[in-house]
Amino acid sequence: MSTASIIDMGNRNSSVHETLGRFQQLFSNLCAGNMAELGSVYGDNVRFTDPFTTVHGIDELTEYFSGAYANVISCDFEFADPVISGEDVCIPWGMRLQHKRIRKGKVVKVDGISQLVIREGRVIAHRDYFDVGQLLYENLPVMGGVIRWLRNQAG
């Protein structure tokens, strides 16, 4: 990501840009063995929401991610250009996930976007938006075929 590719709607805040860089670096390297790194990006009282849950505080976030990453073989993110308005950031991403329990460990691709609120160099709110069907439902043994067929018929 280059600075020129950032869409900045408000005043340029170097703390926000620096924190966003640490956020991207964190998720480029996150695995079950380095959950302690979450504290370098997130505030102690962070609120995190995704299609599966809402958690409050760094301890609950660490516990949630530890469970989510327990059976991950590999997970990497490709981030697109963020949109920044003051301390609010939206950053689109594509995730490539290999998970022991999803599609027998084959790569699953999921597109999403993270909405972040950054204050004093830490993410204090993080909400992920993504299609749960793309991650799970389309990859279930019987149901997945039906959902993929329905999606193809609708599109």
N, C-alpha and C positions, 0 to 999 in steps of 0.2 A: 504494500500500500504506500503510495506516495502522498505527500501533503497536498499536491495539486489535485488528487483524485477525491479529496474529502469535500463534501458539500456542507459548508458551514453557514448556517442561517443567522447566527448571532455573533456576539463578540468572541474573538478567538481567545480561548482559555487554555494555556499550555498544560495546566493540571488535568483538564479533561482529555486532551490529546494524549498525554503521557499515560494516563490511567487506561484509556482505550487500547493503547499499544500493549500494556501489561495484560489486559483482558484477553486480547488476541493471542499473545504469547502463552498465557496460561492454558487456553483451550487447544492450542496447537500441541501442547505437551502433556495434557492432563491424562492421568491413568490411575488405577486403583492404588498404586504405591506412593503417590505424591499429593494426597488430598490436603496436607498441611499448607500447600501453596495457595489454597483458596483465601487464606487470611491476608495474603499480600495484595489482593485485589479488592476483596469485599470488606465492607464495614462490619463491625460487631453485630449491629442490629439490622442487617440486610433483610429485605423481604424478597423472596424468590417465588415465582409462579411459572408453571408450565402446564400443558394440558393434563398432566397427571396429578399435580399437587400444588400446594402453597406451603412454604416453610418460612419461619421467622428466626433470624439470628444465625450467626456463623456456625454454631454447633449443629443446628438442625440441617443447615445447608450441607455441611460436611458429611453428616450421617446420610442424607438423601443421595448425594453424589457417590458416596462410598458404596451404597447399595446398587445404584444405577450402573456403576462401573465394575462391579464385582465379577461379572461374566463377560466383560468386553475383551475381545481379542485385539482389536485396534479401532481407533476412532480418530479421524482427523477432520479439520474444518478448513474450508476455503471461504474467507471473508470477502465480501464485495465492499464497494464504497459506502462509508457511513454517512448518515445525515445527522448533523450536529446543530442543535439550537440551544445555546447557553450550556447548561449542564445536563441536557437531555440528549440522548443518542439513540438512533435506530441503525442497526447494522445487519444487513442481510447476510446469510451464510448458506453454504451447502455442506452437509455432513456425509462422510463416508464411514459407515459403521460395520464392523464385524463383531458379532455377538454369538456366544456359544448356543444360545437358545432361540435365535432368530435365523431362519433359513439355513440351519445347519452350519452356521459360521460364514456363509457367503456374504459378500458386500451388499449392504443396503444403502441406498442414497436417499437422503431426506433434505428438503429445502426448508429454510425457516428464516426468521428474523428475531433479533434480540432487541428489546427496548430497555435501555439502561438509564438510570438517574445517577449521576456522579456528583459527589460533594466532598470537598477537601481531599481529593486524591483517592477516594474509595467509591466503589459501586455500592449504593445504599438500597437500590431497587433494581430488580432484573426480572423481566417477563419475556418468556420465549413463546413465540407463535410458530407452530408447524402442524402439518397434517398427520395426525396419529395413524390414519390409514396407510400413509406412505411408509411409516416406521413399522407398524405392527400388523394391522388387519390384512393388508395385502400380502403379508408374508406368512400367514398361518396356513398350515397344510391344506385343509379343505376349503375353509372360508376365503382364503386368499385368492384362489382361482375364481371364485364367484365374484368377489369384489373387483378384481382386475377386469373380468369380463364386463361387469356392469359399468365400470369406469370407461372402458373402451366403447361401449354402446352409447354412452351419454356424450362422449367427446367426439 
